[in-house]
Amino acid sequence: MPYIRVTALSHTGLVRDHNEDSLVAGPWTLCGTVTENPQTLVFPLGKPLVVAVADGIGGQPAGEVASALVVRQLASFGPSLDSEEAVRDVLHACNHVVYAAADRDPALITMGTTVAGAVVLAESLLVFNVGDSRVFDATQDRLRQASVDDSPPPARGRRTTSLVTQALGGAPRFSTITPHVTTSPLSVGDRYLVCTDGLTDPVPEEALGDLLRVHGDGRAAFELWKAAIEAGGPDNITLAVIGIGE
């Protein structure tokens, strides 16, 4: 019987004093805390299963509050996310939830978060994102980015940028979003990586692909985290490796 295997971890990194990332895998959420080791969960393939990361916007208040609100919304509505339209609707709802929370508490004004993830269906995968957290297709030998970065081109001589052009929340007044949502076929053996930029900023994409190619999911998750730490761990690191087994 086909199944979904999700191996995930979240870590503060070496520079930040707290974790503003959150993660959801089905009904399970991890909000602003740290996992000592990769955690593996197994789910039956069939009903919609959402796996996503949310990265609270640094330099603005309460990023951990915004990211937690979003993953909890995704966990709540996850079983109903059976189409691109349903995913877009829940992302718009998440945006409203973040702004509504900020409206109720002046200390939360301008809090915001990115989000990126996938909904695993019986025969297809819905990839979505708002912001610069990423989803990669790791099925083939070469890693392929499946999400769309909401960020301007990096400055000359730089590989990355910390700027984002849209997020959930993040502004003094309500701003609408245009979520990126795509559908691709799904088969046994497919593999995906969902992660925040605490992994992709310090570790080049080629290195991510190499680690995923030579390691199974649990070891791969650990080695990906280790690579970010060895590169200085400049930001919170949250990732999930999704595998379809039988």
N, C-alpha and C positions, 0 to 999 in steps of 0.2 A: 504494500500500500504506500503511495507517495506521501511524503511528509515535508514539513518546512522546519529547517534547523536554523535558529538565530543565536549567534554568539556575540555578546556585547560587553562593552566596558565603558566606564567614564572616570576620568581622572583630572585632578586640578592642574597638572603640569608642574613645572619647576619655578614659575615666575609669579603667577596669580596667587592671591591669598585665599580665594574661595572659588568654588565651581559654579559657573552660571549656565552650564549646559544641562539639558534634560533629554531623556530618551523614552520611547515607548515601543513595546513589542507585544502586540495583542492587548490583553488587559493589564499587562505589567508595565509600570512606569518607574523611572529612576530620575529623581528631580534634585539637582544641586548637591548630590552626594558623590561618594567615591566608591568604586568597586576595587577590592584588593587584587582580584583575579578575573579573567574573562568568565562570564556566566553564560551557559548554554541552555536554551529552552527549545523544546520540540513541540510542534503543533501539527494537527492533521491538515492535509491540503484539501481545500474545498471551499469553506466559507471565507469571506474576506478577512485578511489578516494585515494589519497596518504595522509597519516598522519604520520609525522615524527618529531623527535627532533635531533638537532645537537649541540654538546658540544665542543666549542673551547678549544684546549689543553692549560691548564694553564702552566705558567712558560715559555711560548714561545710567540712571538709577535702576536698581532692582531687575537686572537682566535675568536673574534666577527666578524671579516671580513670573516674568513674562514667559520664559521658556516652559516653566512648570504648568502654567495655565494652558498653553498650547498642547502639550503632550497629553494632558488629562482630557482635554476636549477630544483629541484624536482617539484616545483609548475608549472614551464613552461612545463615540459614533463609529468606531472602526468596523463593527460587524455590518453596518449599512453602506459601506463605501464600495459599491459594486459597479461604479461607472465613473468616467472622467467628470461628468457633471456633478455627481455626488461628492467627489473629492474637492472640486472647485467650491462647491457650496460650503463644505465644512471649513475650508481655509478662509473663506470670507467670514464665516461665523467666528473663527479663531481671532481674526483681526478685530472684529467688533468686541469680543470678550476682553482683549488686551486693552483697547481704548476705554472700555467701560470701567475696568478696574482702576485705570489711571484717573478717570474722571471722579471716582469716589474718594481718592486719596491723593492730595497734592504732592506727597512725597514720591509718588509713582509716575508723575508726569514725564513724558518722553521715554518711558521704558519701552523696550521693543526686543524682538527676537527674529532670527532667521528660522527656517524650517526646511528640512529635506527628508524624503523618505519614499517608501514604496508600499503599495497595497498588493498583496499576493492573492490572486484569484485562482480558480481551479485550472485555467488554461492560459492565463495572461497575467501581466504585471503592469500596474499603473504607477509610473514614476512621477513624483511631484516635488516642487520646491518653490520657495520665496526667499530670496537672499542668496548668500554664497556658500552655504553648506551644500554638500554634494552627494550624488548617487553615481556609482560606477558599475558598469557591467564587467564582471571579472570572469565570464564564462570562457572566453577564448584566451589564447596566449597573451594577447595584448589588451591591457586595460582600456576601456572606452567610457568616457564620461557620458552619462545618460541624462543628467540634470543640466540646467542652463544657469550660469552665474549671473546674478543681478549685481554687477560691479563694473566700474569703468576699466579701461585697459590699464595695466600697470605702467608706472613711470619707466622711462628708458633705463635699461640696465637692471631692472628689477623683475623678478618672476611673479610676484604677488602684490596685491593691494588690500588694505584693510577697509576700504570704502565699499558701501553697498548702496544700490540705487533704489531698492525697495525692501521692506521688511514688514512683519506683523507688528503694528504699533510703531513706536520710535519717533513720533512727531508730536508737537504740542496740541495739534488739532487733528481730528480724524482724517485719514487719507486712505483712499481705496487702493486695492492691490490688483495685479494681474498675475495670477498663479500660472506656473508652467506645469502642465500635466500631459503626459504622453502614455500610450499603450503599446506594449510589445508582447509577442507570444512567449509562453513559458513552457519549459520542458524539464524533465528529470535531468539533473546534472548542472542546471543553471546556477550561477553564483553571483551575488551582488554585494557591494560594499556601500554602506551609508555612513557618512562621517561629517564632523564639523571641521572648520578650517584650522583648528588646533592640530590636526593631522596633516592636512594638505599644504598648509603654508610652509612648515619646516621640512617636509619630506617630499621630494620630487615624485611626480606621477610614475616615472619609470621604476623607481625603487618600490613604490607601493605594489605595482604589478609583479615585480620579481618576488616579493615576499608572499603574495597570494598564490603565485604559481607553484612555489616549492613547499608550501606548508598547508596542512589541513586547517579547518576553520578555527579551532581553539588555539592552536599554536600560531596561526596567522594573526589572530587578533592580538595576542601577546607581542609578537614581533613587530607589528605595526605600531603599537603603543611604545615599545622599546625604541624604535627608530625615531619617533617624535621626541622622546626624552633625550636620546643621545644627540639630537640636533638642537638641544637647548630647552625643550619643553616650554616655549614662550607663551603658550595659551592653554586653556582647558582642552582636553582631548577626549572626544566621545565618538564611538564607532560601533557599528553592528555589521557582522558578516552574515548574509542570508544565503542558505544553500537549500536546493531542492533535492531530496534523496528518495530512495525507494527501498 
